[in-house]
């Protein structure tokens, strides 16, 4: 069971990461990983959890950007094709 302090740290971190991601469109991993590591999670678990946060956050942020017409879908899809092929 998580302590109240741990829950509060996670909530504050989550709100901060959400706000920064929404404003900048950047990944929250750079903030999530150090916080989770300082809380005692292994580096690998911190990275994995940070990536999970990104997977959950990205569609929400994308929705907001699409809603406000701040997305170039054509450019995004073109770049995604390159990103998908890059690691191969």
N, C-alpha and C positions, 0 to 999 in steps of 0.2 A: 504494500500500500504506500502511495506517495504521501509525503508529509505536506502540510499546508504551505510551508516555505517553498518546497520544490514545485508545487502546483503554481504558486504565484510567480516564481522565476520563469517557468515555462510559459505562462500566460503573457507576462510582460514581454518576454522574448518574442513570442508569437505575434503579438500586436505590433511590436517594433519592426520585425521582419516583414510583416504584411504591409505596413505603411511604407517602408523603404522600397519594397518590391513594387508596390502600386505606383509610387512616385517615379522611380527610376527604371522600372522594368527589368532590373537586374536580379540575379539569383540571391536567395537568402542564405545559401550554404556558407558563405564567408562569415556570417554572424552565428548561425546555428551550430556549426561544428565546434568553435571554441567554447561556447556556453555549455554544450553537452559534455565536452571533454572535461571542463572544469567541474562539472557535476559528477564526474566519475565514470562516464561511459568510455569504452575503448575508442581509440581514434577511428577504427573501422566502423564501429557501430554509430559513431557520431556522423561520419560521412554518409553512411547508408540512410540514417534518419534525416539528415539534411537533404539528401536527394528525394526522399519521400515527401518532405515538406515542399520541395520544388514541384514535384508531380501534382500535388494537391493544389498548390497556389497558382501555378501557371494557367490552368483553364479559367480560374476566377479573374485573374488579371487580364487575360486575353479577352474575356467577355466584356469587361469594362472598357477596354481600349476599342473593341469592335463597336460597342454601343455608342461611343463618342466619335466613331469614324476616324480613329487614329491609327489605323493599320493599313499597310499596303499588302494586301493578300497576295497579289502577283509576285512581288519581290520576296515575300516571306516564303512562299511555296518554292520558288526558284532556289533560294538559299537552303531551305530544308533538304532539297534533293542533294545538294552538294554536301551538306552536313551528314546525311545518311550514308553517302558513299565514301566519305573521308576516312572513317575508321577501318575500312575493309582492307 
